[in-house]
Amino acid sequence: MKDRTEQLISQLLAQHSAVVPMISNKLIVIGLVLSLFVAMVLLAPLGLREQWSLLALLKTVALFSFTFALFRCTQLNCQPAVQPLRHYQGVVLSLLSGAVALAAIGWLAPPLSLAAALAESSFWGCVAWIGIVATFCLLGLFRLLRRAKPLYRWRLVLSSSGLAGFLAATVYSLHCPVDALAYLGTAYVLAMLLVVAVGYVLSRRLWHW
């Protein structure tokens, strides 16, 4: 009986093949490049801003820094493992770069009150463009990452939603003529929150394993 049991175990082990989690880094890069291309195509009818300045460059640099940080977080959150802290060095450096750029904008930009930011003619157009384009980008990312195996599902939802939002915001910053910190903290943040909410709703059936 013991021999038969050992033989059966040996047969099962011989037939067993481990399910390797999806290696998603390349897919995320592909999704990011495709999303960037789509966003640039959709921005083309609006055109690039007419006047460029240090503030305009700082705004785009800040948004791109946060985009890269969330890109790296999405890569790390796709795998069913606790990542060592050294893997988050790029995330920390990108966040610091974005924070420094935002601080420089707050120091150099002319003051703009919250009421004045809300009264800007481009306010709701900015929110709508970023929200809609980011949602399309997010749908593509979710499609590519449908086989991901995150250890913490909510982290992947937040990082991928934020990635889509900041990518769209970075592209839109090439058109947006308003560089004040109050405008970034209202129109852009509101668009980001909408994208995260959409990402939460769309991801309810994903990554349950």
N, C-alpha and C positions, 0 to 999 in steps of 0.2 A: 504493500500500500504506500509505504514511504517512497519507494522508488518511482511508482507511478505519479505520485504528487510532484516529486522533483522533476520528472520528465515533462509533466504538464507545465510546470513553472518555466522550464527551459524553453518549451515551445512558445509560450506566451511572450517571454522576453525576446525571443528571436523575431517574432512577428511585430513587436512593438516598435513604433517610430515616434520619437518625441515631437511634439508640436512646437516649433520654434516661433516665438513672437515675431510679428511683422517687423522687418527692418525698415523703418519709416523715414529715415533721414533723407534719402534720395527723393521719396515721394513728397516730402514737405518742401524741399527745394523746388521740385517741379511745380507744385501747387503755388508756391510763392512767385515764381517767374511767370506762370500763366496769369495769375491774379494781377501782377504788375502790368503785364501787357494789356489785359482787359481794361484796367483802370486808366492807363494812358490813352487808349483808344476812346474811352468814354469822356476823357478830359479834353480831347482834341477840339470838339465844337466850342468849348468855353475858351480855349486858348491859354497861353501862359501870361502871367502878370506883365504889365508894361514896364514897371519900374522895379529894379532890384537894388537891394541895399544889404548892409551887414545884418540888419534885423531879419530880413527875408531869409538869408542864408542860415542864420541861427535857428529860426523857426523850423526850417526843413531838417537841419542837423538834429535838433531835439527830437522831432517826430521820428526820424529814421533811427536814432539811437534806441528809442523805446520799441520800435518795430523789431530791431535786431534782438533786443533782450527777450521779447515775447517769442520770436522765432526760435531762439535757443531754448527757452522754457518749453515750448511745444515739442521740440525734439526730445528733451529729457523726460517729459511727462508721458510720452507714448509707450514707454517700456514698463513692464511689470517688475520694477526693481527700484530700490532706494538708491538714488544717485549720490556719489560722494560729493562733498562740498566743493572740491577743486573743479568739478565740472560746471559749477555756477560762477566761475571767475569772470567769464565773458559777459554773463548777465549783469553782474555787479558793476563791471567797468562801463557797460553800455548805459545802465541806469544813472551812474554818476555823470557820464558825459551829457546825457539828456538833462539832468538836473542843473548842471553848470550852464548849459545853453539857455535853459529857461530862466535861470537867475540873471544871466546877462541880458536877456530880453526885458525882464522886469526892471533892470537898472537903466537900460538905454532907451526903451520905448517911451513915447509920450504917454502920460497918464490917461487912462480911459476908465470911466466909471462903469459899474455893472449895468445901469440903466442905458448908458450910451452904447454899450456893447449889444444889448438886446435891441436897440433901435437901429442898428446898422442894417442897411438895405439888403446886404448879402447874408444876414444871419440865418434865416430859415432855409435859404438855398444851400448854404454850407451844410447845415444839419441834414437836409434831405439827400444831397449828393453823397456825402460820406456814408450815411446810413444805408442807402440803396446799393451803392457800389460795394460796400463792405459786406452786405448780406449776400450778394452774388459771389464774392470771393470766399465767404464762409461756407456757402453751399458746396463750392468746389473742394475746399479743404476737408470738409466732413466726408465728401464722397471718396477722396483719396485715403483718408484715415479711418475708414469704416471698419477695418480689420485691426486697428491698433488695440493694444492690451494695456491700458493705463492702470497703474497701481491705485491712483486716486482719480476717479472719473471727473470730479468737479474741477480739479486742477487743469486737466486737458481742455475742458469746456471753456474755462476762463482764459487760458493762454491762447488757444486757437481763435476764440472770439476777439480777444484783444489784438491778436496778430492781424486779423482781417481788418479790424477797425483802424489800427494805426497805419497799416499799409495804405488804405484808402485816404486817410488823413494826410499822409506824407505826400501822396500824389496830388491831392487837392491843394496843398500848400504851395505848389508851383503856380497856381492860379490866384489864390486868395490874396487880396491886397492889404488885408488888415493884419498887423503884426503885434498888436497889444496883447499883453498877458491876460487881461480880463476877457478878451474875445476868445482866446484859446481855452480859457477855463470855463467858458459857457457853451459856445457853439460846438467846439470840438469835443468837449467832455460829454455834452448831452448826446451827441451822435454816437460816441463810444458806449454810453450806457444803453442806448437803444440796440446797438449791435450785440452787446453782451446778453441783453434780455432775449433777443431773437435766437442767439446761439443756445441759450438755456432751453428754450422751448423746442428748438429743432433737434436737440441732442438727447431728449428724454428716452429715446429708444436705442440709443447708441451706447456701446461700451459697457454693457451689463454682462459680466462673465464670472 
